[in-house]
Amino acid sequence: MDFFKKTLSQVNTQDNTLYDFIYDLFFFAELQESEDDIRNGRVCTLEE
């Protein structure tokens, strides 16, 4: 995952490019991972 983050941060952004597709794919994968973490109780609360 760190490789994707580093690579995506170095690419020049343009509309309707492969970069946009990869970025959206990465975003939704991270969103799904966050939802799974919440379901499985792997989150920190404000009290912690």
Residue, then its C-alpha position, 0 to 999 in steps of 0.5 A: m500500500d505504501f508503494f501505491k501512495k508514493t506512486l500516486s503522489q508523484v503522478n501529474t494529474q489530468d482529467n480522464t486518465l489512468y491515474d484517475f482510475i487508479y486513484d478512484l480504485f485505491f480510494f474505494a479499496e481504502l474506504q472498504e478496508s475502513e468499513d471492515d475495520i469498523r465492523n471488526g472493532r479495530v478502531c480507536t475511540l475518542e476516550e482512547 
